[in-house]
């Protein structure tokens, strides 16, 4: 029968590897959705710019400011300009958020083991259990 401590450690190692895999998949999905969001934002910005240009052409066609069509088109053009500015501010805040946030697994080595038991440990940093139990007064 395997040692219960070894069994627990192997289960912890398995769960850690599973969590690492899930987190990596989540990061990849997040990056994919972020690129899709940026693409949709750019498309929306182009559509708004096209609408703004069309309203400019309508204003040129109806130059009289007293005309109700000219007033309606001018107010629509102002509303579109405000929406364009809001879209640009969203794009800037989105870029600032993702540029300041480093990816979680950017510097991990894919060949490295997930288990700390398989990595060389600095023995002066953590003494073994046997040296602790040999001290007088210990109750191990």
GIFEN-V27413 format. One record per pair of residues at least 12 apart in sequence whose ideal C-beta (glycine too) atoms are under 10 Angstrom apart, sorted by the first residue. I is the first residue (numbers start at 0). J is the second residue. D is the distance in whole Angstrom. If there is no record, write none. Layout:
i/j/d
I/J/D
I/J/D
This chain:
i/j/d
5/116/10
8/114/8
8/115/10
8/116/7
9/114/9
9/116/10
11/114/9
12/112/9
12/113/7
12/114/5
12/115/9
12/116/8
12/117/9
13/113/9
13/114/10
15/113/6
15/114/8
15/115/9
16/112/10
16/113/5
16/114/8
17/113/10
18/113/10
19/103/10
19/104/8
19/107/9
19/113/6
20/113/10
22/103/7
22/104/8
23/102/10
23/103/8
23/104/6
23/107/9
25/103/9
26/102/6
26/103/6
26/104/7
26/105/10
27/102/10
27/104/10
29/97/9
29/100/10
29/102/9
30/97/9
30/102/8
33/93/8
33/96/10
33/97/6
36/89/10
36/90/10
36/93/7
37/90/8
37/93/7
37/94/8
37/97/9
40/86/7
40/87/9
40/89/7
40/90/6
40/93/7
41/86/9
41/90/8
43/82/9
43/83/10
43/86/6
43/89/10
43/90/10
44/82/9
44/83/7
44/86/5
44/87/7
44/89/10
44/90/7
46/79/10
46/86/10
47/79/6
47/80/9
47/82/6
47/83/5
47/84/10
47/85/10
47/86/7
47/87/10
48/79/9
48/83/7
48/86/10
49/79/10
50/75/8
50/76/9
50/78/10
50/79/5
50/82/9
50/83/9
51/75/9
51/76/6
51/77/10
51/78/10
51/79/5
51/80/6
51/82/9
51/83/7
52/76/10
52/79/10
53/72/9
53/75/10
53/76/9
53/79/9
54/71/10
54/72/5
54/73/8
54/74/10
54/75/6
54/76/4
54/77/9
54/78/9
54/79/7
54/80/9
55/72/9
55/76/7
55/79/10
56/72/9
57/69/8
57/71/9
57/72/5
57/73/9
57/75/9
57/76/8
58/72/6
58/73/6
58/75/10
58/76/7
60/72/9
61/73/10
